[in-house]
């Protein structure tokens, strides 16, 4: 029989000296010099950046503070929020329909869904916005009635599609093309064996979709969908070509009048960071909610982790001297 001494490389730890117990040995923590060096370098770079932001008078933080909550800026922020919420809802609602069409067995529905996605992902967004804004040039009046039959009434195109309407149509229809692929990928990520098992148990198709497919698909859909919404927040700045009073257009009008270009750009950047941070926090909790069936223990929230670390620190200081740590 081969003994452990014959293979010293398999030994995990040397035995303690004769007459010394394990609890009397000095435990030496592992050294990580590379980690400390990297931390020091990053700390120095961060200190340099902060020093530049504080000491350089050309940032004009007083101007930034004065305009950060100025009435026209707040109205521009609200317009940006409105555009994002409406176009995100429109985009993902239509995108879900397009995804289901793409997954259907009808060749016509598949072709229409594929063609829509192909066209709207190929044409630049700024071009789509300008086309919708000039729709009245092609159709001066929109009629409502039976297809290829009599009409019951109509409305002037200019009165129906103004700047805000053109921005909603352009952003929403453009977003639907990307949302369709996100939803379709999420649905396809669910194992088909689960649907077959549900069908064999006689579970109705609607219940299969709402109780089996959707909760699992959301784990794949939510991260990408939130990234799209964040991109939409920033993408609303492109509607400045329509002279619509969203955040970026409002900022550009102010710095064109006051010549305070850099401070006004900083104001816009701060608001975009705040808005995307709120969406990121919401994303974290939504992902945590849909992770309930995928992990044994849900990850702790930042507040729970902070509370645990503070408790550990306080208990360490409260421990009596001489106690084993």
C-alpha positions in Angstrom: 0.0 0.0 0.0 1.4 3.4 -1.0 1.8 5.7 1.9 1.4 9.5 1.9 5.1 9.9 2.7 6.0 8.4 -0.6 4.3 11.3 -2.4 5.3 14.5 -0.6 3.7 16.6 -3.3 0.2 15.4 -2.1 0.7 16.8 1.4 -1.5 19.9 2.1 0.2 21.1 5.2 3.3 20.4 7.4 2.5 18.9 10.8 3.0 21.3 13.8 6.2 21.1 15.8 6.3 18.6 18.5 4.5 19.8 21.6 2.7 22.7 19.9 -1.0 22.6 19.4 -2.8 24.1 16.4 -4.5 26.8 18.3 -1.2 28.2 19.4 0.2 28.7 15.9 0.4 32.2 14.4 -1.8 32.5 11.3 -0.1 34.7 8.7 -2.5 36.2 6.1 -1.8 35.8 2.4 0.1 38.7 0.8 -1.2 40.4 -2.2 1.4 43.0 -3.3 -0.1 43.4 -6.8 -3.5 44.3 -5.4 -2.0 46.9 -3.1 0.0 48.5 -5.9 -3.0 48.6 -8.3 -5.1 50.1 -5.5 -2.5 52.8 -4.9 -2.2 53.7 -8.6 -6.0 54.0 -9.0 -6.2 56.0 -5.8 -3.6 58.5 -7.1 -5.3 58.8 -10.5 -8.7 59.3 -8.8 -7.2 62.0 -6.5 -5.7 63.8 -9.6 -9.1 63.8 -11.3 -10.9 65.1 -8.3 -8.2 67.8 -7.8 -8.6 68.9 -11.4 -12.4 69.1 -11.0 -12.2 71.2 -7.8 -9.3 73.5 -8.6 -9.8 74.3 -12.3 -12.0 77.4 -12.4 -13.0 76.9 -16.0 -15.4 74.2 -14.9 -17.5 77.1 -13.5 -19.3 75.1 -10.9 -21.2 78.1 -9.8 -22.9 78.4 -13.2 -23.6 74.7 -13.1 -25.3 75.0 -9.8 -27.3 78.0 -10.9 -28.7 76.2 -14.0 -29.0 72.7 -12.7 -32.6 73.3 -11.3 -33.5 76.2 -13.6 -37.1 76.1 -14.7 -36.4 75.5 -18.5 -33.9 72.8 -17.7 -36.4 71.0 -15.5 -39.0 71.2 -18.2 -36.5 69.8 -20.6 -35.8 66.9 -18.2 -39.5 66.2 -17.9 -39.9 66.2 -21.7 -37.0 63.7 -21.9 -38.7 61.5 -19.3 -42.0 61.6 -21.2 -40.4 60.7 -24.5 -38.5 57.8 -22.9 -41.5 56.3 -21.1 -43.9 56.6 -24.0 -41.6 55.4 -26.7 -40.3 52.5 -24.4 -43.9 51.4 -23.8 -44.7 51.7 -27.5 -41.5 50.0 -28.6 -41.7 47.0 -26.3 -45.5 46.5 -26.9 -45.0 46.5 -30.7 -41.8 44.6 -30.4 -43.5 41.8 -28.4 -46.1 41.5 -31.2 -43.4 41.4 -33.8 -41.5 38.7 -31.9 -44.6 36.6 -31.7 -45.2 37.1 -35.4 -41.6 36.0 -36.1 -42.1 32.8 -34.0 -45.5 32.0 -35.6 -45.9 29.3 -38.2 -47.4 31.7 -40.8 -44.8 32.5 -43.5 -46.5 35.9 -44.1 -46.3 36.9 -40.5 -42.7 35.8 -40.3 -41.8 37.7 -43.5 -43.6 40.9 -42.3 -41.8 40.8 -38.9 -38.4 40.2 -40.5 -38.9 42.9 -43.0 -40.0 45.5 -40.4 -36.9 44.7 -38.3 -34.6 44.8 -41.3 -35.9 48.2 -42.5 -36.1 50.0 -39.2 -32.7 48.8 -38.1 -31.1 49.8 -41.4 -32.4 53.4 -41.7 -30.7 55.9 -39.3 -32.9 57.2 -36.5 -32.4 60.9 -37.5 -33.6 60.1 -41.0 -36.7 58.4 -39.6 -37.5 61.4 -37.4 -37.3 63.8 -40.4 -39.4 61.5 -42.5 -42.2 61.3 -39.9 -42.0 65.1 -39.4 -42.5 65.6 -43.1 -45.3 63.1 -43.5 -47.7 65.8 -44.3 -45.9 66.4 -47.5 -46.8 62.9 -48.7 -50.3 62.7 -47.1 -51.9 66.0 -46.4 -54.9 64.4 -44.8 -55.4 61.0 -43.1 -58.7 59.3 -43.9 -60.4 56.7 -41.8 -62.8 54.1 -43.2 -63.1 50.7 -44.8 -59.9 49.5 -46.6 -60.3 50.1 -50.3 -63.9 51.4 -49.6 -65.7 54.5 -48.4 -64.2 56.7 -45.8 -66.0 58.0 -42.7 -63.8 60.9 -41.8 -60.3 62.3 -41.7 -57.9 64.7 -40.0 -55.2 67.0 -41.2 -51.8 65.4 -40.9 -50.2 68.5 -39.6 -52.7 68.7 -36.7 -52.1 65.1 -35.8 -48.3 64.7 -36.2 -46.6 67.7 -34.7 -43.0 67.7 -33.3 -43.9 65.6 -30.3 -45.9 63.2 -32.4 -43.1 62.8 -34.9 -40.6 62.2 -32.1 -42.9 59.5 -30.5 -43.4 57.7 -33.9 -39.7 57.9 -34.8 -38.3 56.7 -31.5 -41.1 54.2 -30.8 -41.1 52.4 -34.1 -37.3 52.4 -34.2 -37.2 50.9 -30.7 -39.7 48.3 -31.7 -37.3 46.7 -34.2 -34.7 46.2 -31.5 -37.2 45.2 -28.8 -38.6 42.5 -31.1 -35.2 40.7 -31.2 -34.7 41.1 -27.5 -38.1 39.5 -26.7 -37.6 36.8 -29.3 -34.2 35.9 -27.9 -35.7 35.7 -24.4 -38.5 33.4 -25.5 -36.1 31.1 -27.4 -33.8 30.9 -24.3 -36.5 28.8 -22.5 -35.9 25.1 -22.8 -38.5 23.6 -25.1 -38.6 20.5 -23.0 -40.4 22.4 -20.3 -43.2 23.4 -22.8 -43.4 19.8 -23.9 -43.7 18.6 -20.3 -46.4 21.3 -19.6 -48.3 20.2 -22.7 -48.2 16.6 -21.7 -49.7 17.6 -18.3 -52.6 19.4 -20.1 -51.6 22.9 -19.0 -53.4 25.5 -21.3 -51.2 27.4 -23.7 -51.9 30.8 -22.1 -50.9 29.4 -18.7 -47.8 27.9 -20.2 -46.9 31.4 -21.5 -47.6 33.3 -18.3 -46.4 30.9 -15.7 -43.6 29.0 -17.4 -42.2 30.9 -20.4 -42.5 34.5 -19.3 -40.8 34.2 -15.9 -37.8 32.4 -17.3 -37.6 34.6 -20.4 -37.6 37.7 -18.3 -34.2 36.7 -16.9 -32.7 37.2 -20.4 -35.0 40.0 -21.5 -34.6 42.4 -18.5 -30.8 43.2 -18.7 -30.9 43.8 -22.4 -34.2 45.7 -22.3 -33.0 48.0 -19.6 -29.8 48.7 -21.6 -32.1 49.7 -24.5 -34.1 52.0 -22.2 -30.9 53.6 -20.9 -29.8 54.1 -24.5 -33.3 55.5 -25.3 -32.8 58.1 -22.5 -29.7 59.3 -24.2 -31.1 58.8 -27.7 -33.9 61.3 -27.1 -31.2 64.0 -27.5 -31.4 63.3 -31.2 -34.8 64.9 -31.5 -33.1 68.3 -31.2 -33.3 68.2 -35.1 -37.1 68.8 -34.6 -36.5 71.7 -32.3 -38.4 69.9 -29.5 -37.7 71.2 -26.0 -36.1 68.1 -24.5 -33.0 68.3 -22.2 -30.2 68.6 -24.8 -32.1 71.0 -27.0 -32.8 73.3 -24.0 -29.2 73.2 -23.0 -28.0 74.0 -26.5 -30.4 77.0 -26.6 -29.1 78.3 -23.3 -25.4 78.0 -24.1 -26.1 79.5 -27.5 -27.5 82.6 -25.7 -25.1 82.8 -22.8 -21.9 81.3 -24.4 -21.4 79.1 -21.3 -20.9 76.0 -23.4 -19.0 73.7 -21.0 -21.0 74.4 -17.8 -24.3 73.8 -19.7 -22.9 70.5 -21.1 -22.0 69.5 -17.5 -25.6 70.3 -16.5 -26.9 68.0 -19.2 -24.4 65.3 -18.2 -25.4 65.4 -14.5 -29.1 65.0 -15.4 -28.4 62.1 -17.8 -26.3 60.4 -15.0 -29.1 60.8 -12.5 -31.8 59.4 -14.9 -29.7 56.4 -15.9 -28.8 55.7 -12.2 -32.5 55.6 -11.3 -33.1 53.1 -14.2 -30.1 51.0 -13.1 -31.4 50.7 -9.5 -34.8 49.6 -10.8 -33.1 47.1 -13.1 -31.2 45.6 -10.1 -34.4 44.9 -8.2 -36.3 43.6 -11.2 -33.5 41.2 -12.0 -33.5 40.1 -8.3 -37.2 39.5 -8.5 -37.0 37.2 -11.5 -34.0 35.4 -10.1 -36.1 33.8 -7.4 -36.4 30.5 -9.3 -32.9 30.4 -10.6 -30.8 30.6 -7.4 -31.1 29.0 -4.0 -30.4 32.2 -2.1 -31.2 35.7 -3.5 -28.2 38.0 -3.6 -28.1 40.6 -0.9 -29.2 44.1 -1.7 -26.6 46.9 -1.3 -28.4 48.0 1.9 -28.3 44.5 3.3 -24.6 44.2 2.4 -23.8 47.5 4.0 -25.8 46.6 7.2 -23.9 43.3 7.4 -20.5 44.9 7.0 -21.3 47.5 9.7 -22.5 44.8 12.0 -19.3 42.8 11.5 -17.1 45.9 12.2 -19.0 46.8 15.3 -18.9 43.2 16.6 -15.2 43.1 16.0 -14.6 46.2 18.1 -17.0 45.1 20.7 -15.3 41.7 21.1 -13.3 41.4 24.4 -9.6 41.6 24.3 -7.8 38.3 24.1 -10.7 36.6 22.4 -10.0 34.6 19.3 -10.6 36.6 16.1 
